[in-house]
Amino acid sequence: MTPADLSLTVLHAVRRAVDDGALRVDVPPMVKVERARPGGAGEYASNVALTLARSAGRTALDVAGILEERLRDAPGLQRVAITGPGFLNFTLRSDAGGELVRAVREAGASYGSGTALAGTTVRFADLTDPADSRALLVTETVVRLLRTQGADAGFGGDERDGERDAERNGERDAERNGERIHVYPGVYQGETLGVDAARWALLRAAPQDRPLDGPPLLVQHERNSLYRVRYAHSRARRLLVNAAQLGFGPAYETPVHAPELLGVLGDHPVALLTAARHRAPDRVARHLEAIADALLTFQHTVLPLGDEKPSAAHRSRLALAEAAGTVLAGGLSVLGISAPERI
């Protein structure tokens, strides 16, 4: 990780803290990091917490603590320490990308699950009114999110698995042109979408906002956020197929310069935990969009070009792309949305 990469990582942590509601400040255009002075607690340091404290209406130590929580597991950082009145001090890792790829491979689609909410019990009232179909869907998804973080979550005294049956959800199955679809009464008022598009329309918008318009979610275009996320996943899977045809596979052997993709993948556990704490599935959807956009930018570097021979760099980039696809599939699964191999 270069100083420029570290600056972007800290700036990303500030932006996440603002998005989470933990800080109420204007996100600065950049964050300054510099070599730690003799006697410091790491290799680099930043006074960003001190510069944001006044506008945040909090002490610099409070701001530093909020940022430290969001930097704790960031790829490329071995340790984050707070010193003095609120300086952030950083010790870098030599192989952050390799650690991240290994973590995703070990966890698979469950990457990001944890035990931060273990011991927490949450029970939601049963909702049976079909007019509350969106509330039912959001609540079900929140239950699933809470469980990924170790919470004991469910409906009333019901401790069954969190999936509600179709009647309780207010969802009605229908057959149209041989395709099984769901209708969400009270939300689309007769408009029918595929299950995935309907769930994205209802979950991507914040609960206080109106659902996304349905028809645009059926169009394969980059303006369609659901399409971008699912397409990015399918591209990751296709890169593996294309690489196999060229005679190589994923293996993280050498550092990969991809700070944006590494940053958002490293943020995934925090994104899931924050979404669970705030009961906000839309945060997961937005985070998946960020991963998809970073992967779609990065994908062009993965395969050899022209007469270029596959190298350790290509194998490492492929391993990172594979990890990104795995995280996208896991995040979509939390939202109850499928991740097709090909689009």
N, C-alpha and C positions, 0 to 999 in steps of 0.2 A: 504494500500500500504506500503510495506516494503522499507527500503533504497535500497535494491537490485532491487526491482521493479522500484523505482524512477530512479535509475541509467540507467536501460534499457529503460525507457520512454524517458529520456533526450537523450540517445544515438540514439534512434529511430528518435527523432526530428532532430538531426544532420544529420542522413542518409537521411531523407526526404528533408532537405534543400539542400543537395548535389545533390540528384536526381532531384530536381526541378530546379537546376542551380542557386539557390540563394547564395550558398557558393561553392567556389572552393578550397576544402581542402581534405586531406586524412582522411577518417573516422577513428577516434581513436578506438582501441580495446575495450576500456571501458571509462566510464565517472565517475569521483569521485564526490560523494555527501557526505556532512557531516552535522552534527547538526549545525544549525545557532548559531552564537555566541550571547551573551547577547546584546540586543538592535537591533538585526536583524529584518528583515521584515517578517520572516516566521519560519517554523519549521526546514527546511533544506536549504542548499545553495550549489552552485557549481560555480567554477571558469572556467568552460569549455569555455566560450566566450573569456576570457583572454588568454587561452592556444591556441586557434585557430586563434586569431586575426592576428598575424604576417603572418602565412602561407596563410591566406585568403586575405591579403593585405587590410584589413579594420580595423577600430577601434573596440575595444572590445564592445563598446556600440552598434555599428552597428550589430555586430554578435549576441549580446544578444537580440537585437530587432527582428532579423530574427528568432531566436530560440523561443523567447517568443510567437511570432505569431503562431508557430506550436505546442506550448504547452498549449495555452490558453484554449482549450476545451478538453484537454487530460483527460481520465477517471482517477479518483483518485486525481486530483489536483483541489483544490478550488480556488487558486489564485497563479499567478506567478508575481513576482515583480523584477525590475531591480534596483540595488543599486550601489553606488560608481562608480568605473570605468567600471563596466560591470558584476558584480556578479548577478547570477540568484538566487532568493529566492523563496521557495515553501511552500505553506500552503496546507496540505492534506485534502481530504474529507474522511468522515467516511464511506460513502456508495456510492462510485463512480459507482460500477457495477449496483446497483439498479437504479441510475439516468439514466445511459446509456440505460438499458433495457426499462425503462419507456419511454424514448425519442423515441426509435425505435418503440415501440408499438403505441405510439401516432401518429407518422408520417407515419408508414407503409413503403411501398416501396419508399415513397418520402423522407425518412430520408437522410439528406445530402443536400437537396435543401435549398436555402436561398435567401437573398436579397442583397448580397454583391455587385452585379453588376447592381442593380436597377439604372435606369437613363442612362445606357450605351446602345447605339444603334449601332448595327453591321449589315451591309448589305453585302452579298456576291454576286458576279456576277453569273448570271445563266450560268451553264455549260451544254451544250447539245451534245457535241461530245461523242459518245459511247466509244471512246478510253480513255476518261477521267473518266471512271466509278469509279475507285478507288478514285479520287479526289472528285467526286460527293458524294460518300458514306461517306468519311471522313468529308466533309463540312456539310452534313446533320446531322451527329452525333455531330459535333461541335455546330451547331445551337441548337440542343436539349440540349447539355450541358450548353450553355450560358443561355438558358431559365430556366434551373433548378436554376440558380443563380440570376434570376430576370432581366436579360438583355432583351432588345427588339432586337431579332435577326431574320434574315430571308434572303431571296434572292431578290436582286434588290429592287423593290418597293412592292414586294409581301408580304403581312402580313398574309397570310393564315397559318394554322397550318404547322409545319415544315416538315411533311412527303411529299416527292416528289412523283409524280406518276411514274409508272414503265417506261414509255417512257422517261421522263426527266432523270431518273437515269441511263439510258443506260442498265437497267436490262431487260432481256427477260424471261418471264415465260415459262416453258416447262413442259411436262408431261412425266414421265419415270416410268414405272412399277406402275402406279397409284399414284405416289408421286409428289406433286407440288414442283418444284425446281427453283432456279434462276441461270442464267449464267451471269457472269460478263465479257463481251467482252473486249479484250485488256489486260486482266490480266491473265486469265487461258487459253485462246486461245483454247476453246472447252472443257476443263476439267470441269465437272459439279460436284458441291457439293451441299449439302443441304444448305438452306439459312443461318442457324446458323453457320455452319462451314465456309462458304464463308465469312460471315461478320467478324468472328473472325480472319480469315487468313489475311484479309485486314486491320483490325483495331488494332490488337494486335501488329503488327510491327510498329515502328515509321515511319512517312511519308517518311523520306529519305531512309528507308531500304526497301528491297524487301519483298513482302508478304510472310507469312509462307507457307511452302509446304502444299498442300491440302490433299493428301491421309493420312498422319499421323493423321490429325484431325478427321478422321472417325474411328480411332481405339480406343477402350475403354481400355486405359492404363494410368498409372500415369504419363508417360512422355508427354501425351497429355494435354496441359494446359487447353484447353476448357473442356475436359472431367473432369478434377479435379475440376474445378469451378462448373460445373453443377452437378457433383456427390456429392460435399459437400452440395449443396443446397438440393438435394434429400435426403441425409442422415439426414439433419436437420428436414425435413418433416417426414421422417420415424421414427425418434426418438420420435416425438410427437405421432405417431400411436402406437409404441411399449409401450410408457409410459401409454397411455390410456388403453391398454390391461392389464397393471399391476395395473391399478386403480388410477393413479395420473396424474396431468397436470402441466403446467408451472406456477410458481409463485416465483418471486424473494423475498425470505424471509430471506436469510442469505448471507453474503459476499462470493463470489466465488474467489478462487485464480486462476486466468487465465490471467496473465499480458500481454501475447502476443496477445491473442484473444481480450481482452479489449482494448489493444493499437491500433490494426489495425481497430477495429470497431469505436473507438473514432476518428481515423484519417480520416474516410470516408468523412465527410463534407469538410475537407481541401483538400482531394484528388480530389473531384469533382470540387471544386473551382479552384484548381491549373490546372487541366486539361482544364477547361473552359478558364482560362486566357492565357494558353500557346497554346490553340487550339490543344490539344494533347489527343485524345481518348485512345491512347495506355497506358497512365498513369492510366486510369480507369481500363483497362484490367489487368495491372500488380498489381494494388491494390487489385482487386478481387482475383487474385491468392494468394496474401498474406493472405487474409481473409480465403480463402478455405484451405490453408495449416494449418493455426492456428486452424481452426474448426476441420479438420480431425485428428489433434493431440489431441484436447480436447475431442472429441466425446466419447472416451472410458471411460470417467469418469462419463458420464451422467446417465446411467441406473444402477439400483442395480445389484449386482453380486451374484449368488448363492442364498442362503436363506436370503440375506440382504433385509430388509424392506425399502420401499421408505421413504425418510426423507426430511426435509426442504432443506438439501444440494442438494438432487437429484432434487427437484422441482426448486431450484434456478439455477442449472446447465442447466436444461432443458429450462428454460426461456432465459438463455444466448444463448444456441444453437438455439432456435427459432429466437431470434433477429438476430443472424448471418445469418441464412437462409433468413430472410426478407431483410437484406442488400444486400446479394448476388443477390436475385431476382430483387431488385431495380436497382442495378448496371448493370446487364445484360440487363434490360429493356432500360436503357439509351443507350446501344450499339445496341439496336434493336434485341436482342437475347433472345430466350425463356428460361425459367427455369422450366424444367419438374419436376413433383412431384416424379417420379420414373425413374430410369435408369437401 
